[in-house]
Amino acid sequence: MDKLEKNKIYPSTLYLVGTPIGNLSDISERAIKVLSEVDFIAAEDTRNTMKLCSALGIKKELVSYFEHNKKASGERIIARLLAGESCALVTDAGMPAISDPGEDIVRLAAESGVAVTVVPGPCAAVSALALSALSTSRFVFEGFLPMQKSERKKRLSELSREVRTVILYEAPHKLRATLNDLGDALGGERKISLCRELTKLNEEVIRTTLGGAVKLYEEKEPRGEYVLVIEGRADKDESENELNSLSPEEHVAHYEALGMAKMDAIKAAAKDRGISKSEMYKLLI
């Protein structure tokens, strides 16, 4: 792509366009240009995107692309791109393809030889991280926790050992259950920033601990979409020293309480102590 023509709309190109997460003024000039000039827009919810386009004075063909139609719709979109049309992909808010079915069409475009470029825009996860007052040097984005019980336990167990700052998304009606699960798995003293309704009129950032958050929302009704930014586990050496001061039985019980199966708990405890699994077995006899 010619650098001098970077803002030109090219045929057979998929444009990933970041849109506001709450404040319309956050839309970029380039995003408006792309949305105005592509042949069509693929949207997670065409009703929401129609409102955005109407506010911007844009009249453009909208096609639906979301989790439950992504295979069939994705194939149709790629066919149109291969035929020479241009398309802007948007999600309801923020960057498409981030915790979003857009990742599948980007992969399909890459496999089909379709050019893909990005028009950067707001991202709730990164915005919340910047506001969190927690470490931003290393972080991991987890999206939404699994709903299936066994998968959820496994993920929480993994997060309990994560030393990087953790970013999660959560809906208001699931917030209390998620905070309880996080508190049980990670410990009530772990710091958390709950970022609600970012860039909107009711934006709020609550900086507390997991235990404090659980207590707060026993009385406070969760409202709006949340980004949870959680402190990583304390320094590995320090944490392992604390665990190694436990008896072998207590050490294994610690991991079992986080949702691990007995065998996995023994393996994790052995790793902490720098011994083999068979040696750990002997200590438990």
C-alpha positions as CSV (number, residue, x, y, z in Angstrom):
1,M,0.0,0.0,0.0
2,D,1.5,3.4,-1.1
3,K,2.4,5.3,2.1
4,L,1.3,8.6,0.3
5,E,-2.1,7.1,-0.1
6,K,-2.5,5.6,3.3
7,N,-5.9,7.1,3.8
8,K,-7.3,6.0,0.4
9,I,-9.9,3.3,0.5
10,Y,-8.6,0.3,-1.4
11,P,-10.7,-2.5,-3.1
12,S,-10.6,-6.0,-1.8
13,T,-9.6,-4.7,1.7
14,L,-11.1,-5.4,5.1
15,Y,-10.9,-2.4,7.5
16,L,-11.0,-3.1,11.2
17,V,-12.6,0.2,12.6
18,G,-12.5,1.1,16.3
19,T,-15.7,2.8,17.4
20,P,-16.5,4.7,20.6
21,I,-17.1,2.7,23.8
22,G,-19.5,5.4,25.2
23,N,-18.6,8.9,24.0
24,L,-19.3,9.7,20.4
25,S,-16.6,12.4,20.4
26,D,-14.0,9.6,20.6
27,I,-14.6,8.7,16.9
28,S,-11.6,9.5,14.8
29,E,-11.6,11.5,11.5
30,R,-10.1,8.5,9.8
31,A,-12.8,6.2,11.1
32,I,-15.5,8.5,9.8
33,K,-13.7,8.6,6.4
34,V,-13.4,4.8,6.1
35,L,-17.0,4.2,7.2
36,S,-18.2,6.8,4.7
37,E,-16.2,5.5,1.8
38,V,-16.1,1.6,2.0
39,D,-18.7,-0.3,-0.1
40,F,-20.4,-1.8,3.0
41,I,-20.1,-2.2,6.8
42,A,-20.2,-5.5,8.6
43,A,-21.6,-4.9,12.1
44,E,-22.1,-7.0,15.3
45,D,-25.5,-5.4,15.7
46,T,-26.8,-3.5,12.7
47,R,-29.2,-1.5,14.9
48,N,-26.5,-0.1,17.0
49,T,-24.3,0.7,14.0
50,M,-27.2,2.3,12.2
51,K,-27.5,4.7,15.2
52,L,-23.8,5.5,15.0
53,C,-23.9,6.1,11.2
54,S,-27.0,8.3,11.6
55,A,-25.3,10.4,14.2
56,L,-22.3,10.8,11.8
57,G,-24.5,11.5,8.7
58,I,-23.3,8.3,7.0
59,K,-25.6,6.2,4.8
60,K,-24.1,2.9,4.0
61,E,-25.2,-0.7,3.4
62,L,-25.0,-2.7,6.7
63,V,-24.6,-6.5,6.9
64,S,-24.9,-8.5,10.0
65,Y,-21.8,-10.4,11.4
66,F,-22.0,-11.8,14.9
67,E,-21.3,-14.9,16.9
68,H,-24.3,-17.0,15.7
69,N,-24.0,-16.2,12.0
70,K,-20.3,-15.7,11.6
71,K,-19.6,-18.7,9.5
72,A,-22.2,-18.1,6.7
73,S,-21.9,-14.3,6.9
74,G,-18.1,-14.4,7.0
75,E,-18.0,-16.5,3.9
76,R,-20.3,-14.0,2.1
77,I,-18.2,-11.0,3.2
78,I,-15.0,-12.7,2.0
79,A,-16.6,-13.5,-1.4
80,R,-17.5,-9.8,-1.8
81,L,-14.0,-8.7,-0.8
82,L,-12.5,-11.1,-3.3
83,A,-14.8,-9.7,-5.9
84,G,-13.2,-6.3,-5.4
85,E,-15.4,-4.6,-2.8
86,S,-14.2,-2.9,0.4
87,C,-15.6,-3.5,3.9
88,A,-15.4,-1.9,7.3
89,L,-15.8,-4.3,10.3
90,V,-17.1,-2.8,13.5
91,T,-18.3,-4.1,16.8
92,D,-20.9,-2.6,19.1
93,A,-18.2,-0.7,21.0
94,G,-14.4,-0.5,20.8
95,M,-12.0,-2.6,18.7
96,P,-13.4,-5.4,16.6
97,A,-11.7,-8.8,16.9
98,I,-10.9,-8.3,20.6
99,S,-13.0,-10.8,22.6
100,D,-15.2,-10.6,19.5
101,P,-16.1,-12.9,16.6
102,G,-14.3,-10.5,14.3
103,E,-11.1,-12.5,15.1
104,D,-12.6,-15.3,12.9
105,I,-13.2,-13.2,9.8
106,V,-9.7,-11.7,10.1
107,R,-8.3,-15.2,10.1
108,L,-10.5,-16.1,7.2
109,A,-9.4,-13.0,5.3
110,A,-5.7,-13.8,5.9
111,E,-6.2,-17.4,4.7
112,S,-8.0,-16.1,1.6
113,G,-5.4,-13.6,0.7
114,V,-7.6,-10.6,1.4
115,A,-5.8,-7.5,2.7
116,V,-6.6,-6.4,6.2
117,T,-5.8,-3.1,7.8
118,V,-6.7,-1.4,11.1
119,V,-8.2,2.0,12.0
120,P,-7.3,2.2,15.7
121,G,-9.8,3.4,18.2
122,P,-11.0,3.1,21.8
123,C,-10.5,-0.2,23.7
124,A,-12.2,-0.7,27.1
125,A,-9.6,-3.2,28.4
126,V,-6.6,-0.9,27.8
127,S,-8.6,2.2,29.0
128,A,-9.4,0.5,32.2
129,L,-5.9,-0.7,32.7
130,A,-4.6,2.9,32.4
131,L,-7.2,4.0,35.0
132,S,-6.6,1.1,37.4
133,A,-3.6,2.4,39.4
134,L,-2.2,-1.2,39.2
135,S,0.9,-2.3,37.3
136,T,0.7,-1.7,33.6
137,S,4.2,-3.1,32.7
138,R,2.9,-6.6,32.2
139,F,-0.7,-7.7,31.8
140,V,-3.0,-10.4,30.5
141,F,-6.4,-10.0,28.9
142,E,-8.9,-12.8,29.7
143,G,-12.1,-11.4,28.3
144,F,-15.1,-13.1,29.9
145,L,-14.6,-16.1,32.3
146,P,-16.0,-19.4,31.1
147,M,-19.5,-20.2,32.2
148,Q,-19.1,-24.0,32.3
149,K,-18.3,-25.0,35.8
150,S,-15.2,-27.1,35.3
151,E,-13.7,-24.8,32.7
152,R,-14.3,-21.8,35.1
153,K,-12.6,-23.6,37.9
154,K,-9.6,-24.4,35.7
155,R,-9.3,-20.8,34.5
156,L,-9.6,-19.4,38.0
157,S,-6.9,-21.8,39.2
158,E,-4.6,-20.6,36.4
159,L,-5.3,-17.0,37.3
160,S,-4.5,-17.6,41.0
161,R,-0.9,-18.1,39.9
162,E,-0.8,-15.3,37.4
163,V,1.8,-12.7,38.3
164,R,0.8,-10.2,35.6
165,T,-2.1,-7.8,36.0
166,V,-5.3,-9.5,34.9
167,I,-8.1,-7.8,32.8
168,L,-11.6,-9.3,32.7
169,Y,-15.0,-8.2,31.2
170,E,-18.2,-8.8,33.1
171,A,-21.9,-8.0,32.7
172,P,-23.7,-6.4,35.7
173,H,-26.1,-9.4,36.4
174,K,-23.1,-11.7,36.7
175,L,-20.8,-9.4,38.6
176,R,-21.5,-10.6,42.2
177,A,-21.0,-14.3,41.3
178,T,-17.8,-13.5,39.5
179,L,-16.4,-11.4,42.4
180,N,-17.2,-14.3,44.8
181,D,-15.4,-16.8,42.6
182,L,-12.4,-14.5,42.2
183,G,-12.2,-13.9,45.9
184,D,-12.3,-17.6,46.6
185,A,-9.7,-18.4,44.1
186,L,-7.3,-15.5,44.4
187,G,-7.8,-14.4,48.0
188,G,-9.8,-11.5,49.4
189,E,-6.7,-9.3,49.8
190,R,-5.9,-9.1,46.1
191,K,-6.3,-5.5,44.8
192,I,-8.9,-4.8,42.1
193,S,-10.1,-1.8,40.1
194,L,-13.7,-2.0,38.9
195,C,-14.1,0.3,35.9
196,R,-17.8,0.9,35.0
197,E,-19.4,2.7,32.1
198,L,-16.1,4.0,30.7
199,T,-16.2,7.4,28.9
200,K,-20.0,7.6,29.6
201,L,-21.7,10.2,31.9
202,N,-21.8,7.7,34.8
203,E,-18.1,6.5,34.5
204,E,-16.9,5.2,37.8
205,V,-13.6,3.6,39.0
206,I,-13.7,1.7,42.3
207,R,-10.3,0.7,43.7
208,T,-10.5,-1.8,46.5
209,T,-9.7,-5.4,47.2
210,L,-11.6,-8.5,46.1
211,G,-12.9,-8.9,49.6
212,G,-14.0,-5.3,49.7
213,A,-15.6,-5.6,46.3
214,V,-17.7,-8.6,47.4
215,K,-18.8,-6.7,50.5
216,L,-19.6,-3.5,48.5
217,Y,-21.8,-5.3,46.0
218,E,-23.7,-7.2,48.6
219,E,-25.4,-3.8,49.2
220,K,-24.7,-1.9,46.0
221,E,-26.6,-2.9,42.8
222,P,-24.3,-3.5,39.9
223,R,-25.1,-1.3,36.9
224,G,-23.5,-1.0,33.5
225,E,-20.8,-2.9,31.8
226,Y,-17.7,-3.6,33.9
227,V,-14.0,-4.1,33.2
228,L,-12.2,-5.7,36.2
229,V,-8.5,-5.1,36.6
230,I,-6.9,-7.4,39.1
231,E,-3.5,-7.3,40.8
232,G,-1.2,-10.1,39.8
233,R,0.1,-12.6,42.4
234,A,2.8,-11.4,44.6
235,D,6.4,-12.0,43.7
236,K,6.8,-15.7,42.9
237,D,9.6,-16.3,45.3
238,E,7.8,-14.6,48.2
239,S,4.6,-16.6,47.4
240,E,6.4,-19.9,47.1
241,N,8.2,-19.3,50.4
242,E,4.8,-18.8,52.1
243,L,3.4,-22.0,50.5
244,N,6.5,-24.0,51.3
245,S,6.1,-23.1,55.0
246,L,2.9,-25.2,54.9
247,S,2.8,-28.9,55.7
248,P,2.7,-31.1,52.6
249,E,-0.9,-31.8,53.3
250,E,-1.8,-28.1,53.7
251,H,0.2,-27.3,50.5
252,V,-1.8,-29.8,48.4
253,A,-5.1,-28.7,50.1
254,H,-4.3,-25.1,49.1
255,Y,-4.4,-26.0,45.4
256,E,-7.4,-28.3,45.8
257,A,-9.3,-25.4,47.3
258,L,-8.6,-23.5,44.1
259,G,-10.4,-26.1,42.1
260,M,-7.5,-28.4,41.1
261,A,-7.9,-32.2,40.9
262,K,-5.9,-34.1,43.6
263,M,-3.2,-35.2,41.1
264,D,-2.7,-31.7,39.7
265,A,-2.6,-30.2,43.2
266,I,0.2,-32.7,44.1
267,K,2.1,-31.8,40.9
268,A,1.8,-28.1,41.6
269,A,3.0,-28.5,45.2
270,A,5.9,-30.6,44.1
271,K,6.9,-27.9,41.6
272,D,6.8,-25.2,44.3
273,R,9.1,-27.2,46.5
274,G,11.5,-28.1,43.7
275,I,11.0,-31.9,44.1
276,S,9.6,-34.6,41.9
277,K,6.0,-35.7,42.1
278,S,7.1,-39.1,43.5
279,E,9.0,-37.4,46.3
280,M,5.9,-35.3,47.1
281,Y,3.9,-38.5,47.3
282,K,6.3,-39.9,49.9
283,L,5.9,-36.7,52.0
284,L,2.1,-37.2,52.0
285,I,2.3,-40.9,53.2
